[in-house]
Amino acid sequence: MSTSDWYTRNLAALHAAARAVGDCLDRFVDGGSHGTPAPFADAAGAPAAGRSAAATHLPDDAALARLAGIFNLTSFEQDLLTLCAAAELYPALGDRCAAAHGNPHRNHPTFHLALSVLPNPHWDAMAADAPLRAWEMIEIGAGPTATLSPLRINERILHYLLGIATLDARLDAITERMQATAAPLPSHVDQAQRMANALASGARDGTPPVIQMCGPELGAKSNVAAGIAGALGLQPYRLSAHDLTGSAEEIAAIARLCEREAVLSRSLLFLICNDDDQRQVAAAAAFLHHLRSAPVILATRESVRLGGRSTLRFELPKPTAGEQRDLWRAVLGAPEGVVDDVIDTLVAQFNLGADGIGTIGAEIAGEGFDDPERLARSMWESCRVQARQQLDDLAKRTVPRASWNDLVLPEMQSRLLTQLTYHVRLRMQVYERWGFGGKASRGLGTGALFAGPSGTGKTLAAEVIANDLGLDLYHIDLSQVVSKYIGETEKNLRKIFDAAEEGGAVLLFDEADSLFGKRSEVKDSHDRHANIEVSYLLQRMESYRGLAILTTNMKSALDPAFLRRLRFVVDFPFPDSTQRAEMWRRVFPKDTPVEGLLYNKLANLDVTGGSIWNIALNAAFLAAEHDGPVSMEHVRQAAQIEYLKLEKQLTESETRGWATQ
């Protein structure tokens, strides 16, 4: 039977049912019983057996018959619901209600009237836990008594009886219909099938579990959920826990509406919860507590315990490297082999999901493949911008400009830093093509410790490396991340690493002493938790795809066991006179006018590279004040300013021979 044929037959059946309850009204009025009390004695006790007036000649596939079967309505409840529907559809029925009441102002159905005119009446039809009220099929208005209060059919139920697919207005305001936009990724297919099987099995038992879908990509989770709904013949709707902001009673009411909708329209609910927001977690827990049997998929980033119904947890990881390559080729429309080198470079550095890759693909659409180098630069920069979005709110981003020429270090340290860049740049070749990734039992992240006194170039080295790799540099102040509250430090670190995961940015954790310095002999729970925080940081550094750098001024305070878990440990020594002389030669930009500077003499200043920079900058301002070149005298005055800040004395031996020869 076509949809249009069913629609016509359904309307005819509803009309016949309405006429049947109207006939009950007419017989009551014609019998002269208007205005008399309802037969309360007969209406007490259990529902009487018997066929409803509305069910006469009602086809089994009619919406009214389906509704009665779904919610197990008694014959009286079915007639009462039909009476309320008829009052909405046929205004003339109001006059017949008024006649039956014997009161022209009561031109609407009431429970008093239903008990009087409909067959097989029973009092508990309007109990709060009976189907008509529990599922909000009928709404009770204001009246002199409960039985004389106006009754009205719920709009969503009326639409259902008419065969119209719609949502309750309250749900329509906070939910959104979903549809699958693509087939699930190959690495997600098995998980999606297991989730579908669990929901289908639970539906047969009447108790489907809550499916908690964990993972970093909301788009992928949404697409998989829509695909699961399609496979089960369900219509998926999206709801955010952010919109569950009412009281406990209001949240329970929304849950009940969702439960009802799941039955009426065979729907699946996709509930999104930001597990970093405790208010959303609490709202989702309260909501699921009242959602007894509706199929629901809960989307979170991490696994959370919400109580209530049984929960099955599934992890939906980001696309594999191979899947990312296929996604790039698809969004670029590039034939295989045309820009494979460009794609391999992007996949090696940026761990983007389908949503991020699709966004970038739309941005660079139409650029063509005639200039692969230009395309590669454009795609790289777009990936950097895409990966910044979450991390910018958690750390301070620095646009790296320093180059290797700005860094003066002993040969060993310079070689270690160069090796560090190779480990980041060539990891795809070593881990995937050469197979080291399959043999490693620990994480494949690149973690480093830069140790040395302040001003010896630790931060500058991080900037040089980030610039060389073409990546953003983010400064994370560990003194701000570490919390006195148990568990908060790990939570803060997780946010940072999760946000940075897409772009493999260079993460610079300044003042690592604030965390590592807390390690001590375990005497109580606080000592034990301090050690857990350190272990968590190192574990995340090992698993992080990008480069994470810790800096410290007190390497001696660190446990050797922790140092062994870092791939690189670079000591930044206090510079000797030869290194200081080279720093002085490089510190002034080429456009800065200088005159008579004796770099070997300036090297006698017993300061670090950071102080050399400060002195050079102050000297430039002193020279600019007199509109002349930077001279030794300007440097001497600037050095005095810097030494005062360092609480040191500028000695005669340091400035001996500074007079221009």
C-alpha positions as CSV (number, residue, x, y, z in Angstrom):
1,M,0.0,0.0,0.0
2,S,1.3,3.4,-0.9
3,T,1.8,6.2,1.7
4,S,-1.0,8.3,0.1
5,D,-3.4,5.3,0.3
6,W,-2.6,4.7,3.9
7,Y,-3.0,8.4,4.7
8,T,-6.5,8.4,3.1
9,R,-7.6,5.2,5.0
10,N,-6.2,6.5,8.2
11,L,-8.1,9.8,8.1
12,A,-11.3,7.8,7.3
13,A,-10.7,5.5,10.3
14,L,-10.1,8.5,12.6
15,H,-13.3,10.2,11.3
16,A,-15.2,7.0,12.0
17,A,-13.8,6.7,15.5
18,A,-14.7,10.4,16.2
19,R,-18.2,9.8,14.9
20,A,-18.5,6.8,17.3
21,V,-17.7,8.7,20.4
22,G,-19.9,11.5,19.2
23,D,-22.8,9.0,19.0
24,C,-22.1,8.2,22.6
25,L,-22.6,11.9,23.5
26,D,-25.8,12.0,21.5
27,R,-27.2,8.9,23.2
28,F,-26.4,10.4,26.6
29,V,-28.1,13.7,25.8
30,D,-31.1,12.0,24.1
31,G,-31.5,9.9,27.2
32,G,-32.1,13.0,29.2
33,S,-29.1,12.4,31.5
34,H,-27.4,15.7,30.9
35,G,-26.3,17.4,34.0
36,T,-26.6,14.3,36.2
37,P,-23.6,12.8,38.0
38,A,-21.5,10.3,36.2
39,P,-21.9,6.6,37.2
40,F,-19.1,6.8,39.7
41,A,-19.9,3.4,41.3
42,D,-19.7,1.6,38.0
43,A,-16.4,3.4,37.2
44,A,-14.6,2.3,40.3
45,G,-12.1,-0.6,40.5
46,A,-10.3,-2.3,37.6
47,P,-11.0,-1.4,34.0
48,A,-14.0,-3.2,32.6
49,A,-13.5,-5.5,29.7
50,G,-15.1,-4.6,26.4
51,R,-14.5,-3.1,23.0
52,S,-14.1,0.7,22.8
53,A,-16.6,2.7,20.8
54,A,-13.7,4.2,18.7
55,A,-12.3,0.8,17.9
56,T,-15.4,-0.3,15.8
57,H,-14.2,-1.1,12.3
58,L,-10.8,0.4,13.1
59,P,-8.0,-1.1,10.9
60,D,-5.0,-2.5,12.8
61,D,-2.7,-0.2,10.8
62,A,-4.6,3.0,11.7
63,A,-2.6,5.4,13.8
64,L,-5.1,5.3,16.6
65,A,-4.9,1.5,16.8
66,R,-1.1,1.6,16.7
67,L,-1.0,4.2,19.5
68,A,-3.4,2.1,21.6
69,G,-1.2,-1.0,21.1
70,I,2.1,0.8,21.8
71,F,1.0,2.3,25.1
72,N,-1.4,-0.5,26.1
73,L,-4.4,1.7,26.4
74,T,-7.7,0.4,27.7
75,S,-10.8,0.7,25.6
76,F,-12.0,3.6,27.8
77,E,-8.6,5.4,27.5
78,Q,-8.7,4.9,23.8
79,D,-12.2,6.4,23.6
80,L,-11.3,9.3,25.9
81,L,-8.3,10.1,23.7
82,T,-10.5,10.0,20.6
83,L,-13.1,12.3,22.3
84,C,-10.3,14.9,22.9
85,A,-9.1,14.5,19.3
86,A,-12.6,14.9,17.9
87,A,-13.0,18.2,19.9
88,E,-9.9,19.6,18.1
89,L,-11.0,18.4,14.7
90,Y,-14.7,19.0,14.7
91,P,-15.6,22.3,16.4
92,A,-19.3,21.4,16.4
93,L,-18.6,18.7,18.9
94,G,-18.2,21.5,21.5
95,D,-22.0,22.2,21.4
96,R,-22.7,18.5,22.0
97,C,-20.3,18.5,25.0
98,A,-22.1,21.6,26.4
99,A,-25.4,19.8,26.0
100,A,-24.1,16.7,27.7
101,H,-22.8,18.9,30.6
102,G,-26.0,20.9,30.7
103,N,-23.8,24.0,30.8
104,P,-23.1,26.1,27.7
105,H,-19.8,27.2,29.2
106,R,-18.5,23.6,29.4
107,N,-18.2,23.1,25.7
108,H,-15.1,20.8,26.0
109,P,-14.4,17.3,27.1
110,T,-13.9,16.6,30.8
111,F,-13.2,13.5,32.8
112,H,-16.7,13.8,34.4
113,L,-18.2,13.7,30.9
114,A,-16.1,10.8,29.8
115,L,-17.1,8.7,32.8
116,S,-20.7,9.5,32.0
117,V,-20.9,8.9,28.3
118,L,-18.2,6.4,27.3
119,P,-18.3,2.6,27.8
120,N,-16.2,0.7,30.2
121,P,-15.1,3.7,32.3
122,H,-12.5,3.5,35.1
123,W,-11.2,6.1,37.5
124,D,-7.5,5.4,37.2
125,A,-7.5,6.4,33.5
126,M,-6.5,9.8,34.7
127,A,-4.0,8.8,37.3
128,A,-0.6,10.4,37.1
129,D,1.1,7.2,36.3
130,A,-1.5,6.0,33.8
131,P,-0.5,6.2,30.1
132,L,-2.7,9.2,29.1
133,R,-1.0,11.5,31.7
134,A,2.4,9.7,32.1
135,W,3.1,10.1,28.4
136,E,1.4,13.5,28.2
137,M,-1.2,12.5,25.7
138,I,-3.8,14.5,27.4
139,E,-3.4,17.9,29.1
140,I,-5.6,19.0,32.0
141,G,-6.7,22.7,32.1
142,A,-7.9,24.8,35.0
143,G,-11.4,24.0,36.3
144,P,-13.5,24.1,39.5
145,T,-12.7,20.4,40.2
146,A,-10.3,17.8,38.7
147,T,-13.1,16.0,36.9
148,L,-14.6,19.2,35.5
149,S,-11.3,20.6,34.3
150,P,-11.0,20.9,30.5
151,L,-9.2,18.1,28.8
152,R,-7.1,18.7,25.6
153,I,-5.2,16.3,23.4
154,N,-1.4,17.0,23.2
155,E,-0.5,18.5,19.8
156,R,2.2,15.9,19.0
157,I,-0.3,13.1,19.7
158,L,-3.0,14.7,17.5
159,H,-0.4,15.0,14.7
160,Y,0.4,11.3,15.1
161,L,-3.2,10.3,14.9
162,L,-3.5,12.4,11.7
163,G,-0.4,10.6,10.2
164,I,1.8,13.8,10.3
165,A,5.5,13.3,11.2
166,T,6.5,16.1,13.5
167,L,8.1,16.8,16.9
168,D,6.8,18.1,20.1
169,A,7.5,21.9,20.1
170,R,9.6,21.5,23.2
171,L,11.9,18.9,21.6
172,D,11.9,20.7,18.3
173,A,13.5,23.7,20.0
174,I,16.5,21.7,21.4
175,T,17.0,18.8,19.0
176,E,18.2,18.6,15.5
177,R,17.5,15.9,12.9
178,M,20.7,14.1,11.7
179,Q,21.7,12.2,8.7
180,A,24.9,10.3,7.7
181,T,27.1,12.3,5.4
182,A,29.6,9.6,4.5
183,A,30.3,5.9,5.1
184,P,32.2,5.2,8.3
185,L,35.9,5.0,8.1
186,P,37.3,1.5,7.8
187,S,38.8,1.7,11.3
188,H,35.3,2.5,12.7
189,V,33.2,-0.1,10.9
190,D,33.8,-2.9,13.4
191,Q,32.9,-0.6,16.4
192,A,29.8,0.7,14.6
193,Q,28.6,-2.8,14.0
194,R,29.1,-3.8,17.6
195,M,27.2,-0.7,18.8
196,A,24.4,-1.5,16.4
197,N,24.2,-5.1,17.6
198,A,24.1,-4.0,21.2
199,L,21.2,-1.6,20.6
200,A,19.3,-4.2,18.5
201,S,19.7,-6.9,21.2
202,G,18.7,-4.5,24.0
203,A,15.6,-3.4,22.0
204,R,14.4,-7.0,21.7
205,D,14.8,-7.3,25.5
206,G,13.2,-3.9,26.1
207,T,16.3,-2.6,27.9
208,P,18.8,-1.2,25.3
209,P,22.0,-0.1,27.0
210,V,23.3,3.5,26.8
211,I,26.0,3.4,24.1
212,Q,28.8,5.8,25.2
213,M,30.9,6.7,22.2
214,C,34.2,8.2,23.2
215,G,36.7,10.0,21.0
216,P,38.1,13.3,19.9
217,E,36.1,13.9,16.8
218,L,32.4,14.9,17.2
219,G,31.8,14.8,13.5
220,A,33.0,11.2,13.2
221,K,30.9,10.2,16.2
222,S,27.8,12.0,14.7
223,N,28.3,10.3,11.4
224,V,28.7,6.8,12.9
225,A,25.6,7.4,15.1
226,A,23.5,8.4,12.1
227,G,24.7,5.3,10.2
228,I,23.8,3.1,13.1
229,A,20.3,4.6,13.2
230,G,19.9,4.0,9.5
231,A,20.9,0.4,9.8
232,L,18.4,-0.1,12.6
233,G,15.6,1.7,10.8
234,L,15.6,4.6,13.3
235,Q,15.5,8.3,12.9
236,P,18.5,10.0,14.7
237,Y,18.1,13.3,16.6
238,R,20.9,15.3,18.1
239,L,20.6,16.8,21.6
240,S,23.3,18.7,23.6
241,A,23.6,18.4,27.3
242,H,24.2,22.1,27.2
243,D,20.5,22.6,26.5
244,L,19.5,20.6,29.5
245,T,19.7,23.6,31.8
246,G,16.4,23.5,33.7
247,S,15.4,22.1,37.0
248,A,15.4,18.4,37.9
249,E,11.7,18.3,37.1
250,E,12.2,20.0,33.7
251,I,15.0,17.6,32.8
252,A,12.8,14.6,33.8
253,A,10.0,16.0,31.6
254,I,12.3,16.3,28.6
255,A,13.5,12.8,29.1
256,R,9.9,11.6,29.2
257,L,9.2,13.4,25.9
258,C,12.3,11.8,24.3
259,E,11.1,8.4,25.6
260,R,7.7,9.0,24.0
261,E,9.2,10.2,20.7
262,A,11.4,7.1,20.5
263,V,8.2,5.1,20.4
264,L,6.2,7.3,18.2
265,S,8.7,7.9,15.5
266,R,11.2,5.1,16.1
267,S,14.0,7.5,16.8
268,L,17.5,7.3,18.3
269,L,18.9,10.0,20.5
270,F,22.4,11.2,20.0
271,L,23.3,13.1,23.2
272,I,26.4,15.3,23.1
273,C,28.1,15.9,26.5
274,N,31.3,18.0,27.0
275,D,32.9,16.0,29.8
276,D,35.1,18.9,30.8
277,D,32.0,20.8,31.9
278,Q,30.7,19.4,35.1
279,R,27.3,21.1,34.7
280,Q,26.8,19.2,31.4
281,V,27.9,15.9,33.0
282,A,25.5,16.4,35.9
283,A,22.6,17.3,33.5
284,A,23.4,14.3,31.2
285,A,23.4,12.0,34.3
286,A,20.0,13.3,35.5
287,F,18.6,13.0,32.0
288,L,19.7,9.5,31.4
289,H,18.4,8.5,34.9
290,H,14.9,9.2,33.6
291,L,15.4,7.8,30.1
292,R,14.4,4.3,30.8
293,S,14.3,2.4,27.4
294,A,14.8,4.8,24.5
295,P,17.8,4.0,22.4
296,V,20.5,6.6,23.1
297,I,24.2,7.2,22.1
298,L,26.1,9.4,24.4
299,A,29.0,11.3,22.8
300,T,31.9,12.2,25.1
301,R,35.6,12.8,24.6
302,E,36.7,10.7,27.5
303,S,34.9,7.9,29.3
304,V,32.6,9.2,32.1
305,R,30.4,7.4,34.6
306,L,26.9,8.7,34.7
307,G,24.9,6.0,36.5
308,G,21.4,5.0,35.6
309,R,21.0,2.4,32.8
310,S,23.7,-0.1,31.9
311,T,26.3,1.5,29.7
312,L,28.6,0.1,27.0
313,R,31.6,2.2,26.2
314,F,33.3,2.3,22.7
315,E,36.3,4.2,21.6
316,L,36.2,5.9,18.2
317,P,39.8,7.0,17.4
318,K,40.9,9.5,14.8
319,P,41.5,8.3,11.3
320,T,44.6,6.2,10.7
321,A,47.4,7.7,8.6
322,G,46.3,5.7,5.6
323,E,42.7,6.9,6.1
324,Q,43.9,10.5,6.4
325,R,45.7,10.1,3.0
326,D,42.5,8.8,1.4
327,L,40.5,11.7,2.9
328,W,43.0,14.2,1.5
329,R,42.9,12.7,-2.0
330,A,39.1,12.7,-1.8
331,V,38.8,16.4,-0.8
332,L,41.5,17.5,-3.2
333,G,40.1,15.4,-6.1
334,A,43.7,14.5,-6.8
335,P,44.5,11.5,-8.9
336,E,46.7,9.0,-7.1
337,G,50.4,9.9,-7.4
338,V,49.9,13.5,-8.3
339,V,50.4,15.2,-4.9
340,D,51.3,12.1,-2.8
341,D,54.5,13.6,-1.4
342,V,52.6,16.7,-0.3
343,I,49.9,14.6,1.4
344,D,52.5,12.4,3.1
345,T,54.2,15.4,4.5
346,L,50.9,16.7,5.9
347,V,49.8,13.4,7.4
348,A,53.3,13.0,9.0
349,Q,52.8,16.3,10.9
350,F,49.1,17.0,11.3
351,N,46.7,14.5,12.9
352,L,43.5,15.9,11.4
353,G,40.2,14.2,11.3
354,A,37.6,14.1,8.5
355,D,36.0,17.4,9.6
356,G,39.3,19.3,9.6
357,I,40.5,17.8,6.3
358,G,37.2,18.6,4.7
359,T,37.3,22.2,5.9
360,I,40.8,22.7,4.6
361,G,39.9,21.0,1.3
362,A,37.0,23.5,0.8
363,E,39.4,26.4,1.6
364,I,42.0,25.5,-1.1
365,A,39.5,24.1,-3.7
366,G,40.4,25.3,-7.2
367,E,44.1,26.0,-6.6
368,G,45.0,23.2,-8.9
369,F,48.0,20.9,-9.1
370,D,50.2,22.8,-11.6
371,D,52.4,24.2,-8.8
372,P,52.9,21.5,-6.1
373,E,55.2,23.7,-4.0
374,R,52.7,26.5,-3.8
375,L,49.9,24.0,-3.0
376,A,52.0,22.4,-0.3
377,R,52.7,25.8,1.3
378,S,49.0,26.7,1.2
379,M,47.9,23.4,2.6
380,W,50.6,23.5,5.4
381,E,49.5,26.9,6.5
382,S,45.8,26.0,6.4
383,C,46.6,22.9,8.6
384,R,48.4,25.1,11.1
385,V,45.5,27.5,11.3
386,Q,43.0,24.7,11.7
387,A,45.0,23.0,14.4
388,R,45.3,26.3,16.4
389,Q,41.6,26.7,17.2
390,Q,41.4,24.8,20.4
391,L,44.9,25.3,21.7
392,D,44.8,29.1,21.5
393,D,42.5,29.2,24.5
394,L,44.8,27.1,26.6
395,A,48.3,28.4,26.0
396,K,50.3,31.4,24.7
397,R,51.2,31.1,21.0
398,T,54.4,32.5,19.7
399,V,55.0,33.0,16.0
400,P,58.6,31.6,15.8
401,R,61.0,33.9,13.9
402,A,64.4,33.0,15.3
403,S,66.8,30.9,13.1
404,W,69.8,28.7,13.8
405,N,72.0,31.7,13.2
406,D,70.5,33.3,16.3
407,L,71.6,30.4,18.5
408,V,75.1,30.1,19.9
409,L,75.8,26.9,21.7
410,P,78.7,24.4,22.0
411,E,79.0,21.9,19.1
412,M,77.5,19.0,21.1
413,Q,74.3,20.9,22.1
414,S,73.9,22.2,18.5
415,R,74.1,18.6,17.2
416,L,71.5,17.4,19.7
417,L,69.1,20.1,18.7
418,T,69.6,19.3,15.0
419,Q,68.9,15.6,15.8
420,L,65.8,16.6,17.6
421,T,64.4,18.2,14.5
422,Y,65.1,15.1,12.5
423,H,63.1,13.0,14.9
424,V,60.1,15.2,14.3
425,R,60.5,15.7,10.6
426,L,61.3,12.1,9.6
427,R,59.1,10.1,12.0
428,M,56.7,9.0,9.2
429,Q,59.6,7.4,7.3
430,V,61.1,5.7,10.4
431,Y,57.9,4.6,12.2
432,E,55.8,3.6,9.2
433,R,57.9,2.9,6.2
434,W,60.8,1.3,8.1
435,G,58.6,-0.4,10.6
436,F,59.9,0.9,13.9
437,G,56.3,2.0,14.9
438,G,55.2,-1.6,14.9
439,K,58.1,-2.8,17.2
440,A,57.8,0.0,19.8
441,S,56.1,-1.0,23.0
442,R,56.0,2.6,24.4
443,G,54.8,5.9,22.9
444,L,56.4,7.3,19.8
445,G,56.3,11.0,20.9
446,T,59.4,13.2,21.0
447,G,60.0,14.5,24.5
448,A,62.9,16.7,25.5
449,L,64.3,18.4,28.5
450,F,66.2,21.7,28.2
451,A,68.2,22.3,31.4
452,G,70.4,25.2,32.3
453,P,70.5,28.6,34.0
454,S,68.1,31.4,33.0
455,G,69.1,33.2,29.9
456,T,71.2,30.4,28.4
457,G,68.9,29.9,25.3
458,K,66.4,27.3,26.3
459,T,63.4,29.2,25.1
460,L,65.3,30.6,22.1
461,A,66.2,27.0,21.1
462,A,62.6,25.9,21.2
463,E,61.7,28.9,18.9
464,V,64.4,28.0,16.5
465,I,63.3,24.4,16.3
466,A,59.6,25.4,15.8
467,N,60.6,27.8,13.0
468,D,62.7,25.2,11.3
469,L,59.9,22.8,11.4
470,G,57.3,25.3,10.2
471,L,55.2,24.8,13.4
472,D,53.6,27.0,16.0
473,L,55.2,27.3,19.4
474,Y,53.0,27.3,22.5
475,H,54.3,28.3,25.9
476,I,52.6,26.5,28.8
477,D,53.4,27.8,32.3
478,L,53.4,24.7,34.5
479,S,53.0,26.9,37.6
480,Q,49.6,27.8,36.2
481,V,48.7,24.3,35.2
482,V,49.6,22.6,38.5
483,S,46.7,22.6,40.9
484,K,46.5,21.8,44.6
485,Y,43.3,19.9,44.0
486,I,43.7,16.2,43.4
487,G,43.1,15.3,39.8
488,E,43.0,18.9,38.4
489,T,46.6,18.9,37.2
490,E,46.1,15.8,35.1
491,K,42.8,17.3,33.8
492,N,44.6,20.6,32.8
493,L,47.4,18.7,31.1
494,R,44.9,16.5,29.2
495,K,43.2,19.5,27.8
496,I,46.4,20.9,26.5
497,F,47.7,17.7,24.9
498,D,44.3,16.8,23.4
499,A,44.0,20.3,21.9
500,A,47.5,20.1,20.5
501,E,47.1,16.6,19.0
502,E,45.8,17.7,15.7
503,G,48.7,20.0,14.7
504,G,51.7,18.5,16.4
505,A,52.7,22.0,17.6
506,V,55.8,22.4,19.6
507,L,54.8,22.6,23.3
508,L,57.1,24.4,25.6
509,F,56.5,23.7,29.3
510,D,58.3,26.5,31.2
511,E,59.3,26.1,34.8
512,A,59.1,22.3,35.0
513,D,60.5,22.6,38.5
514,S,57.0,23.5,39.7
515,L,55.9,20.0,38.9
516,F,59.1,17.9,39.1
517,G,60.2,19.7,42.2
518,K,57.2,18.3,44.1
519,R,58.5,14.8,43.8
520,S,59.7,13.5,47.1
521,E,59.8,10.4,49.3
522,V,56.2,9.2,49.5
523,K,55.0,10.0,53.0
524,D,51.4,10.7,52.4
525,S,48.7,10.8,49.7
526,H,49.8,14.2,48.6
527,D,53.3,13.0,47.9
528,R,51.9,10.0,46.0
529,H,49.7,12.2,43.9
530,A,52.5,14.6,43.1
531,N,54.4,11.7,41.6
532,I,51.3,10.6,39.7
533,E,51.1,14.1,38.1
534,V,54.7,13.8,36.9
535,S,54.2,10.3,35.5
536,Y,51.0,11.5,33.7
537,L,52.9,14.4,32.1
538,L,55.7,12.1,30.9
539,Q,53.2,9.5,29.7
540,R,51.4,12.1,27.6
541,M,54.7,13.4,26.2
542,E,55.6,9.9,25.1
543,S,52.3,9.5,23.3
544,Y,52.1,13.0,21.9
545,R,52.7,13.0,18.1
546,G,54.5,16.3,18.2
547,L,57.4,17.7,20.1
548,A,57.0,18.5,23.8
549,I,59.9,20.3,25.6
550,L,60.3,20.8,29.3
551,T,62.6,23.5,30.7
552,T,64.2,23.6,34.1
553,N,66.9,25.5,36.0
554,M,67.3,22.7,38.4
555,K,68.2,19.5,36.6
556,S,69.7,18.1,39.8
557,A,66.2,18.0,41.4
558,L,64.9,15.6,38.8
559,D,64.6,11.9,39.4
560,P,67.0,9.9,37.0
561,A,64.1,7.5,36.3
562,F,62.1,10.4,34.8
563,L,65.1,11.5,32.7
564,R,65.3,8.1,31.2
565,R,61.8,8.5,29.8
566,L,62.8,11.6,27.8
567,R,64.3,11.0,24.4
568,F,66.5,14.1,24.6
569,V,68.2,15.9,27.5
570,V,70.1,19.0,26.4
571,D,72.2,20.9,28.9
572,F,72.5,24.6,28.1
573,P,75.8,25.7,29.8
574,F,76.7,29.2,30.9
575,P,78.4,30.6,27.8
576,D,82.2,31.0,27.8
577,S,84.0,34.1,26.5
578,T,84.3,32.7,22.9
579,Q,80.5,32.0,22.8
580,R,79.7,35.3,24.3
581,A,81.8,37.1,21.6
582,E,79.9,35.3,18.9
583,M,76.6,36.2,20.6
584,W,77.6,39.9,20.5
585,R,78.5,39.6,16.8
586,R,75.0,38.3,16.0
587,V,72.8,40.2,18.5
588,F,72.5,43.4,16.5
589,P,70.2,43.3,13.4
590,K,71.9,44.2,10.2
591,D,69.9,47.4,9.9
592,T,71.2,48.7,13.3
593,P,74.0,51.3,12.9
594,V,77.0,50.4,15.1
595,E,80.3,52.0,15.4
596,G,83.5,50.8,17.1
597,L,82.1,47.8,18.9
598,L,84.8,45.5,20.2
599,Y,83.1,42.1,20.4
600,N,86.0,40.3,22.1
601,K,86.0,43.0,24.8
602,L,82.3,42.8,25.2
603,A,82.6,39.1,25.8
604,N,84.3,39.9,29.1
605,L,80.8,40.7,30.5
606,D,80.0,37.6,32.5
607,V,76.4,37.2,31.5
608,T,74.2,34.8,29.6
609,G,72.7,35.2,26.1
610,G,69.5,36.5,27.5
611,S,71.3,39.4,29.3
612,I,73.3,40.1,26.2
613,W,70.1,40.6,24.3
614,N,68.7,42.9,27.0
615,I,71.9,45.0,27.0
616,A,72.0,45.2,23.2
617,L,68.4,46.4,23.1
618,N,68.9,49.0,25.8
619,A,72.0,50.2,24.1
620,A,70.1,50.6,20.8
621,F,67.5,52.8,22.6
622,L,70.3,54.9,24.2
623,A,71.8,55.4,20.7
624,A,68.5,56.2,19.1
625,E,67.9,58.9,21.8
626,H,70.9,60.7,20.4
627,D,70.2,59.7,16.8
628,G,73.6,58.1,16.4
629,P,75.1,54.6,16.0
630,V,75.5,52.1,18.9
631,S,78.8,52.6,20.5
632,M,80.8,51.0,23.3
633,E,79.7,53.8,25.7
634,H,76.0,53.0,25.0
635,V,76.7,49.3,25.7
636,R,78.5,50.3,29.0
637,Q,75.5,52.3,30.2
638,A,73.1,49.5,29.2
639,A,75.3,46.9,31.0
640,Q,75.1,49.0,34.2
641,I,71.3,48.9,33.9
642,E,71.3,45.1,33.4
643,Y,73.7,44.5,36.2
644,L,71.5,46.5,38.6
645,K,68.6,44.2,37.7
646,L,70.8,41.2,38.3
647,E,72.0,42.7,41.6
648,K,75.6,42.5,40.3
649,Q,78.5,44.9,40.2
650,L,80.0,45.8,36.8
651,T,83.7,45.3,37.5
652,E,86.7,47.2,36.1
653,S,88.1,43.9,34.7
654,E,84.9,43.4,32.6
655,T,85.1,46.8,31.0
656,R,88.9,47.1,30.7
657,G,90.0,48.1,27.2
658,W,86.5,49.2,26.1
659,A,87.8,52.5,24.8
660,T,87.6,52.5,21.0
661,Q,91.1,51.9,19.5
